[in-house]
Amino acid sequence: MPDRSFHYNGRKFPLCARCTGMAVGYFLSVILVICFGRFDLWIIALLILPMAIDGIGQLFGKWTSNNIRRFFTGLPGGIGIIYLFYTIGYQFFLFGQYVGKNL
């Protein structure tokens, strides 16, 4: 929907505002992983929660979000999603090392 995307110089962004925030969050998460390492799962859940609440509330017609809210809920959501994948991958890699040594 064109009204759910940012516009610049009369041109619509190819992503919606929430997805734009998530994409920025993906890039920021790489820096955060390098600086801080892994986060606990409860922190990851707190990062994803605002995006989930906003998206579900909008889906069921409880409220209508604007693009600024979509962007700023997508930003920590994107960080949380990458951290979730990073944590899952780290656990599988670590588990794989232990399993391989026991065989």
N, C-alpha and C positions, 0 to 999 in steps of 0.2 A: 504494500500500500504506500503510495507516494507520501501521504501525510505522516507516516511513521518513520520516515527517513530524513536525515539532514539534507539540506540543500546548500550549495556554494556556487555563487555566480550564476544562479538560475539552473544549475544542474543537480540532479538528485544523486545522492550517494548510492552505490550499488548494494549496500547493506542497510537493514533497518537500524534504528538508533540503538536498540539493545544489542544487536549483533556487532555493531561498531564498537560499543563499550566492551563487549566480550573479546573482540579482536585486539583492542588496546590492552586489555587485561592479560591476554595470552602473551604478548610481547613483554609486558612488565613482569610477568611471573618468571620468565627466564632470568631476569636480573635478580629477582627475589630469591630464587633457588640458589643462585651463585652466592649471594650475600648471606642468606640465612639457613640454607639447607631445608630439611623437611619441616613441615608443620604437623601438629597433632590433628587428628581427625575432627575434633570438636571445633578447631579454628577453621578448618576447611568447610565444615557444615555452616558455620556462621558467615563465611564469605559467600556461599551459594544461597543462603536463606533469603536475603532481600530480593534477589532476582526471582526466586521461586514464588515468594509471596506476591510480588507485583504481577508476575505473569499469570498466576492462577487467579488472582483477584480480577484482573482484566478479562481473562477468559470467561469467567462466570458472571461478568457484568456488574461486579461490585463497585468498580470505579474505572475511570479512563485515565491512563497514564499519558503524560506528555513526553516529548522526546528527551528532555533533560533528565527526567526521572528514569526513563528506560536506559539511557546511557549510563547513569550513575548506579543503577542496580546491575547492569550488565558487566561493568568494570570489575567489581570484586567477584562476581560470578565467574567471569573468565579466569581470574587468578585462581579461584577455588577449584575449577574444573581441571586446569593444568596440574595443580598440586595434587588433586585426587589421582589423576593418571600417573603422576610421578611417584606418589606414595605406593600405589598398587604395583607399579613396575619395580620399584625398589624392593618391596616385600617378596615379589616373585623371584627377583634376581638373588636376593639374600637366601631365600628358601631353597632355590636351585643349587646354590653353593653347598649348603648343608646336606641336601639329599645326594648330590654327586659324590661327596666325600664318604658317605656311608655305604655306597654301592661298591 
